[in-house]
Amino acid sequence: MAKVPFSKLQASINGCDAMIAYANRAGEDVRYEVKHYLPFKEKLELVSNIINKSVDDNGFYNPMRVKLYTVLEVVYTYTNLSFTEKMKEDPFKLYDILVSTGIFTDIINFIREKDWIEIQENVWSTINNIY
């Protein structure tokens, strides 16, 4: 069988373009971008960040901390929303704002379901392997 150069397929990463999300806050329409797909290398870094930030002072992974940092890291990685260092100083408050206002749900609705499931499964699989 003859070899066919892969470059002839002119393939590229599919779905990396960001989609525009809209939020109406205080009577003002705000547009921000949400990536539909995250390249593998960035997903790997995302999962690592979640795991590294979720360990407590005793070396244990608290499921609530995993949930908190999954939300925050997904928002940081998948969107072009920027947060001040002061906002990031209180991750609990930032989490509560993102979840209680529905902003996080809106973001998740733009991300491919397969990617969202893969991120969660890989976080928990890695934590289980550590234990």
N, CA, C and O of each residue as an XYZ file, in Angstrom:
524
protein
N       0.849     -1.163      0.000
C       0.000      0.000      0.000
C       0.901      1.235      0.000
O       1.842      1.318      0.789
N       0.619      2.180     -0.870
C       1.422      3.392     -0.993
C       1.105      4.352      0.152
O      -0.045      4.494      0.566
N       2.142      4.999      0.646
C       1.982      5.990      1.714
C       1.454      7.293      1.123
O       1.886      7.724      0.054
N       0.518      7.912      1.830
C      -0.045      9.195      1.419
C       0.390     10.232      2.445
O       0.166     10.041      3.641
N       1.003     11.321      2.006
C       1.418     12.360      2.955
C       0.212     12.942      3.699
O      -0.787     13.325      3.089
N       0.326     12.997      5.001
C      -0.758     13.538      5.832
C      -1.065     14.980      5.442
O      -2.217     15.410      5.513
N      -0.050     15.723      5.035
C      -0.233     17.134      4.689
C      -1.220     17.327      3.544
O      -1.803     18.403      3.408
N      -1.417     16.297      2.716
C      -2.383     16.397      1.607
C      -3.818     16.542      2.118
O      -4.686     17.046      1.404
N      -4.061     16.106      3.336
C      -5.407     16.228      3.896
C      -5.740     17.667      4.293
O      -6.908     18.017      4.461
N      -4.712     18.490      4.441
C      -4.872     19.883      4.867
C      -5.762     19.972      6.110
O      -6.663     20.806      6.197
N      -5.481     19.100      7.052
C      -6.268     19.037      8.285
C      -5.725     20.035      9.305
O      -4.524     20.302      9.358
N      -6.621     20.573     10.100
C      -6.225     21.458     11.197
C      -7.132     21.168     12.383
O      -8.134     20.463     12.263
N      -6.767     21.717     13.511
C      -7.574     21.501     14.719
C      -8.957     22.097     14.480
O      -9.087     23.254     14.080
N      -9.974     21.304     14.727
C     -11.339     21.696     14.456
C     -12.004     22.238     15.721
O     -11.892     21.634     16.788
N     -12.679     23.345     15.610
C     -13.487     23.844     16.720
C     -12.763     24.696     17.727
O     -13.294     24.923     18.814
N     -11.546     25.191     17.415
C     -10.815     26.031     18.366
C     -11.310     27.470     18.367
O     -10.991     28.249     19.265
N     -12.091     27.809     17.355
C     -12.612     29.164     17.318
C     -13.519     29.383     18.520
O     -14.213     28.474     18.977
N     -13.493     30.598     19.011
C     -14.334     30.932     20.154
C     -15.714     31.348     19.681
O     -15.876     31.939     18.613
N     -16.690     31.030     20.489
C     -18.056     31.438     20.207
C     -18.365     32.645     21.085
O     -17.803     32.799     22.169
N     -19.239     33.472     20.616
C     -19.587     34.679     21.365
C     -20.748     34.362     22.312
O     -21.780     33.828     21.905
N     -20.548     34.703     23.566
C     -21.600     34.541     24.565
C     -22.078     35.933     24.970
O     -21.313     36.896     24.945
N     -23.319     36.021     25.333
C     -23.896     37.303     25.737
C     -24.414     37.202     27.157
O     -24.972     36.184     27.565
N     -24.222     38.263     27.890
C     -24.787     38.341     29.237
C     -25.390     39.727     29.393
O     -24.814     40.714     28.937
N     -26.519     39.801     30.019
C     -27.127     41.093     30.280
C     -27.012     41.340     31.770
O     -27.713     40.726     32.575
N     -26.136     42.229     32.117
C     -25.900     42.551     33.526
C     -26.127     44.038     33.732
O     -25.556     44.862     33.018
N     -26.941     44.377     34.686
C     -27.249     45.771     35.031
C     -27.726     46.541     33.803
O     -27.376     47.708     33.624
N     -28.529     45.885     32.952
C     -29.083     46.536     31.778
C     -28.114     46.713     30.628
O     -28.443     47.350     29.628
N     -26.929     46.157     30.762
C     -25.919     46.296     29.710
C     -25.599     44.927     29.112
O     -25.363     43.962     29.839
N     -25.594     44.855     27.786
C     -25.220     43.618     27.113
C     -23.704     43.507     27.077
O     -23.013     44.421     26.625
N     -23.198     42.389     27.555
C     -21.758     42.146     27.592
C     -21.469     40.949     26.712
O     -22.110     39.906     26.842
N     -20.501     41.097     25.813
C     -20.104     39.998     24.931
C     -18.744     39.484     25.389
O     -17.835     40.265     25.671
N     -18.618     38.171     25.458
C     -17.330     37.563     25.770
C     -17.207     36.283     24.961
O     -18.199     35.766     24.446
N     -15.997     35.778     24.852
C     -15.752     34.601     24.032
C     -15.592     33.359     24.891
O     -15.026     33.409     25.983
N     -16.100     32.241     24.380
C     -15.935     30.940     25.025
C     -15.424     29.975     23.964
O     -16.029     29.827     22.903
N     -14.306     29.322     24.260
C     -13.772     28.339     23.318
C     -14.679     27.120     23.304
O     -15.144     26.655     24.345
N     -14.917     26.619     22.110
C     -15.754     25.420     21.951
C     -14.918     24.165     22.198
O     -15.422     23.155     22.689
N     -13.658     24.243     21.855
C     -12.736     23.108     21.980
C     -11.412     23.630     22.514
O     -10.976     24.721     22.146
N     -10.778     22.860     23.372
C      -9.474     23.215     23.926
C      -8.459     22.186     23.457
O      -8.679     20.987     23.627
N      -7.345     22.629     22.866
C      -6.321     21.671     22.434
C      -5.839     20.808     23.602
O      -5.884     21.222     24.760
N      -5.384     19.614     23.276
C      -5.001     18.618     24.270
C      -3.995     19.155     25.292
O      -4.156     18.940     26.494
N      -2.966     19.849     24.821
C      -1.930     20.372     25.725
C      -2.528     21.328     26.754
O      -2.130     21.326     27.918
N      -3.482     22.142     26.319
C      -4.125     23.079     27.242
C      -5.044     22.345     28.225
O      -5.167     22.745     29.383
N      -5.686     21.271     27.758
C      -6.516     20.460     28.662
C      -5.649     19.811     29.741
O      -6.035     19.746     30.908
N      -4.485     19.338     29.338
C      -3.550     18.720     30.274
C      -3.143     19.717     31.363
O      -3.102     19.376     32.546
N      -2.848     20.937     30.953
C      -2.481     21.990     31.903
C      -3.664     22.359     32.794
O      -3.495     22.602     33.989
N      -4.853     22.399     32.214
C      -6.068     22.699     32.976
C      -6.287     21.666     34.073
O      -6.530     22.028     35.225
N      -6.203     20.391     33.730
C      -6.391     19.314     34.706
C      -5.321     19.397     35.794
O      -5.626     19.217     36.973
N      -4.090     19.664     35.416
C      -2.995     19.795     36.397
C      -3.252     20.946     37.359
O      -3.046     20.805     38.564
N      -3.699     22.084     36.835
C      -3.992     23.236     37.694
C      -5.086     22.913     38.703
O      -4.977     23.261     39.879
N      -6.132     22.253     38.245
C      -7.238     21.889     39.143
C      -6.725     20.988     40.264
O      -7.022     21.219     41.436
N      -5.962     19.972     39.905
C      -5.462     19.014     40.891
C      -4.504     19.680     41.873
O      -4.614     19.483     43.083
N      -3.577     20.460     41.358
C      -2.580     21.097     42.230
C      -3.193     22.099     43.197
O      -2.710     22.243     44.320
N      -4.237     22.786     42.788
C      -4.868     23.783     43.654
C      -5.884     23.168     44.620
O      -6.290     23.814     45.586
N      -6.293     21.932     44.365
C      -7.352     21.307     45.164
C      -6.860     20.556     46.394
O      -7.662     20.157     47.237
N      -5.568     20.364     46.502
C      -5.044     19.629     47.650
C      -5.051     20.545     48.879
O      -4.684     21.716     48.784
N      -5.468     20.012     50.026
C      -5.514     20.838     51.236
C      -4.197     20.766     52.002
O      -3.249     20.121     51.553
N      -4.137     21.420     53.146
C      -2.908     21.487     53.938
C      -2.436     20.125     54.434
O      -1.263     19.964     54.772
N      -3.331     19.146     54.482
C      -2.981     17.806     54.957
C      -2.666     16.845     53.814
O      -2.436     15.659     54.050
N      -2.652     17.341     52.589
C      -2.330     16.501     51.444
C      -3.513     15.713     50.900
O      -3.333     14.758     50.145
N      -4.727     16.112     51.284
C      -5.926     15.422     50.809
C      -6.672     16.269     49.784
O      -6.574     17.496     49.772
N      -7.412     15.586     48.932
C      -8.216     16.274     47.920
C      -9.653     16.337     48.404
O     -10.356     15.327     48.430
N     -10.078     17.516     48.782
C     -11.444     17.730     49.227
C     -12.315     17.889     47.979
O     -12.032     18.753     47.149
N     -13.366     17.078     47.828
C     -14.219     17.177     46.638
C     -14.794     18.579     46.406
O     -14.997     18.985     45.262
N     -15.052     19.306     47.474
C     -15.573     20.669     47.321
C     -14.509     21.601     46.731
O     -14.821     22.471     45.918
N     -13.265     21.416     47.141
C     -12.176     22.220     46.569
C     -11.965     21.853     45.098
O     -11.677     22.717     44.270
N     -12.112     20.567     44.783
C     -11.990     20.131     43.386
C     -13.071     20.816     42.553
O     -12.798     21.310     41.459
N     -14.285     20.845     43.067
C     -15.400     21.495     42.368
C     -15.119     22.986     42.168
O     -15.305     23.521     41.074
N     -14.674     23.642     43.224
C     -14.374     25.073     43.178
C     -13.335     25.376     42.109
O     -13.542     26.251     41.268
N     -12.222     24.656     42.139
C     -11.147     24.951     41.195
C     -11.448     24.450     39.788
O     -10.882     24.964     38.823
N     -12.320     23.465     39.651
C     -12.752     23.069     38.306
C     -13.509     24.219     37.662
O     -13.252     24.564     36.509
N     -14.431     24.809     38.393
C     -15.195     25.940     37.872
C     -14.264     27.093     37.507
O     -14.321     27.614     36.393
N     -13.411     27.488     38.443
C     -12.544     28.642     38.201
C     -11.575     28.412     37.044
O     -11.432     29.274     36.177
N     -10.915     27.268     37.025
C      -9.931     27.002     35.982
C     -10.575     26.863     34.604
O      -9.985     27.267     33.602
N     -11.768     26.299     34.546
C     -12.480     26.207     33.269
C     -12.805     27.614     32.762
O     -12.625     27.903     31.579
N     -13.275     28.473     33.638
C     -13.588     29.851     33.234
C     -12.317     30.572     32.778
O     -12.323     31.242     31.745
N     -11.236     30.440     33.534
C      -9.976     31.101     33.161
C      -9.462     30.601     31.809
O      -8.945     31.384     31.012
N      -9.603     29.311     31.554
C      -9.001     28.700     30.369
C      -9.882     28.803     29.126
O      -9.376     29.029     28.027
N     -11.167     28.644     29.287
C     -12.065     28.598     28.137
C     -12.609     29.960     27.704
O     -13.171     30.068     26.614
N     -12.458     30.999     28.522
C     -13.047     32.293     28.168
C     -11.984     33.385     28.072
O     -10.833     33.194     28.464
N     -12.396     34.516     27.550
C     -11.519     35.679     27.521
C     -11.890     36.667     28.630
O     -11.510     37.836     28.577
N     -12.627     36.193     29.625
C     -12.944     37.038     30.777
C     -11.674     37.263     31.594
O     -10.914     36.328     31.845
N     -11.457     38.490     31.998
C     -10.272     38.774     32.811
C     -10.707     39.117     34.235
O     -11.763     39.710     34.456
N      -9.886     38.740     35.170
C     -10.167     38.955     36.582
C      -8.972     39.656     37.208
O      -7.825     39.344     36.888
N      -9.237     40.592     38.090
C      -8.145     41.274     38.786
C      -7.536     40.327     39.812
O      -8.161     39.349     40.221
N      -6.332     40.624     40.213
C      -5.684     39.818     41.252
C      -6.489     39.887     42.547
O      -6.559     38.905     43.286
N      -7.089     41.029     42.823
C      -7.904     41.166     44.029
C      -9.100     40.212     43.985
O      -9.448     39.611     45.001
N      -9.735     40.069     42.809
C     -10.864     39.147     42.674
C     -10.407     37.713     42.880
O     -11.114     36.909     43.488
N      -9.216     37.393     42.369
C      -8.689     36.033     42.476
C      -8.230     35.694     43.892
O      -8.059     34.521     44.224
N      -8.030     36.712     44.727
C      -7.598     36.470     46.112
C      -8.654     35.721     46.918
O      -8.325     35.024     47.877
N      -9.916     35.861     46.533
C     -11.002     35.179     47.241
C     -11.707     34.227     46.263
O     -12.760     34.559     45.719
N     -11.114     33.035     46.044
C     -11.697     32.116     45.063
C     -13.106     31.652     45.444
O     -13.904     31.321     44.568
N     -13.411     31.627     46.726
C     -14.734     31.188     47.175
C     -15.813     32.172     46.734
O     -16.880     31.774     46.268
N     -15.524     33.446     46.886
C     -16.481     34.479     46.478
C     -16.635     34.480     44.957
O     -17.749     34.586     44.444
N     -15.529     34.363     44.245
C     -15.580     34.348     42.787
C     -16.384     33.146     42.284
O     -17.181     33.271     41.355
N     -16.171     31.997     42.897
C     -16.941     30.793     42.562
C     -18.429     31.057     42.775
O     -19.243     30.781     41.894
N     -18.784     31.593     43.947
C     -20.190     31.843     44.264
C     -20.834     32.793     43.254
O     -21.987     32.598     42.867
N     -20.108     33.803     42.833
C     -20.649     34.743     41.846
C     -20.877     34.043     40.510
O     -21.938     34.187     39.904
N     -19.879     33.283     40.051
C     -19.978     32.610     38.752
C     -21.112     31.586     38.719
O     -21.804     31.452     37.709
N     -21.298     30.869     39.823
C     -22.315     29.819     39.858
C     -23.705     30.397     40.132
O     -24.665     30.039     39.449
N     -23.823     31.276     41.112
C     -25.146     31.773     41.508
C     -25.798     32.655     40.451
O     -27.025     32.738     40.389
N     -24.996     33.313     39.619
C     -25.559     34.179     38.574
C     -25.879     33.421     37.291
O     -26.527     33.959     36.394
N     -25.422     32.163     37.201
C     -25.664     31.385     35.993
C     -24.598     31.587     34.923
O     -24.681     30.987     33.852
N     -23.604     32.415     35.196
C     -22.548     32.659     34.211
C     -21.811     31.366     33.894
O     -21.530     31.082     32.730
N     -21.495     30.582     34.919
C     -20.779     29.332     34.672
C     -21.621     28.368     33.841
O     -21.091     27.700     32.953
N     -22.896     28.286     34.110
C     -23.781     27.417     33.325
C     -23.788     27.856     31.865
O     -23.753     27.016     30.965
N     -23.833     29.157     31.624
C     -23.787     29.669     30.254
C     -22.503     29.245     29.560
O     -22.524     28.860     28.391
N     -21.379     29.315     30.278
C     -20.079     28.948     29.708
C     -20.054     27.456     29.376
O     -19.622     27.065     28.292
N     -20.513     26.634     30.302
C     -20.522     25.179     30.089
C     -21.372     24.807     28.876
O     -21.055     23.853     28.166
N     -22.435     25.545     28.639
C     -23.299     25.256     27.492
C     -22.602     25.486     26.153
O     -23.037     24.943     25.138
N     -21.529     26.278     26.131
C     -20.777     26.519     24.904
C     -19.671     25.491     24.684
O     -19.262     25.251     23.548
N     -19.190     24.887     25.762
C     -18.101     23.914     25.672
C     -18.663     22.580     25.189
O     -19.772     22.193     25.555
N     -17.888     21.886     24.365
C     -18.346     20.572     23.905
C     -18.567     19.662     25.104
O     -17.717     19.580     25.990
N     -19.699     18.984     25.134
C     -20.041     18.106     26.258
C     -18.960     17.050     26.481
O     -18.620     16.729     27.620
N     -18.429     16.517     25.390
C     -17.377     15.500     25.481
C     -16.153     16.052     26.217
O     -15.546     15.347     27.022
N     -15.793     17.299     25.946
C     -14.642     17.917     26.620
C     -14.908     18.120     28.111
O     -14.038     17.861     28.943
N     -16.112     18.585     28.445
C     -16.478     18.825     29.843
C     -16.419     17.517     30.634
O     -15.897     17.486     31.749
N     -16.944     16.458     30.067
C     -16.912     15.149     30.726
C     -15.478     14.651     30.845
O     -15.086     14.130     31.890
N     -14.700     14.806     29.793
C     -13.303     14.365     29.793
C     -12.489     15.076     30.873
O     -11.674     14.445     31.546
N     -12.697     16.351     31.043
C     -11.969     17.115     32.071
C     -12.297     16.559     33.448
O     -11.395     16.280     34.238
N     -13.578     16.399     33.739
C     -13.985     15.898     35.051
C     -13.456     14.489     35.304
O     -12.945     14.201     36.386
N     -13.578     13.620     34.314
C     -13.105     12.245     34.472
C     -11.599     12.197     34.702
O     -11.124     11.424     35.533
N     -10.845     13.017     33.973
C      -9.397     13.009     34.128
C      -8.944     13.580     35.462
O      -7.960     13.111     36.035
N      -9.647     14.578     35.959
C      -9.321     15.119     37.288
C      -9.488     14.021     38.333
O      -8.578     13.766     39.122
N     -10.653     13.369     38.339
C     -10.922     12.345     39.363
C     -10.086     11.091     39.165
O      -9.675     10.458     40.138
N      -9.839     10.736     37.949
C      -8.977      9.566     37.676
C      -7.559      9.805     38.189
O      -6.950      8.913     38.780
N      -7.044     10.993     37.965
C      -5.696     11.327     38.430
C      -5.644     11.345     39.950
O      -4.704     10.818     40.547
N      -6.644     11.944     40.577
C      -6.690     11.970     42.050
C      -6.750     10.540     42.591
O      -6.048     10.219     43.550
N      -7.567      9.687     42.001
C      -7.652      8.293     42.444
C      -6.320      7.574     42.272
O      -5.943      6.759     43.114
N      -5.610      7.867     41.197
C      -4.296      7.261     40.980
C      -3.274      7.748     42.011
O      -2.392      6.993     42.420
N      -3.392      8.988     42.421
C      -2.477      9.518     43.440
C      -2.689      8.776     44.766
O      -1.730      8.430     45.456
N      -3.960      8.537     45.109
C      -4.254      7.813     46.342
C      -3.883      6.346     46.188
O      -4.056      5.564     47.122
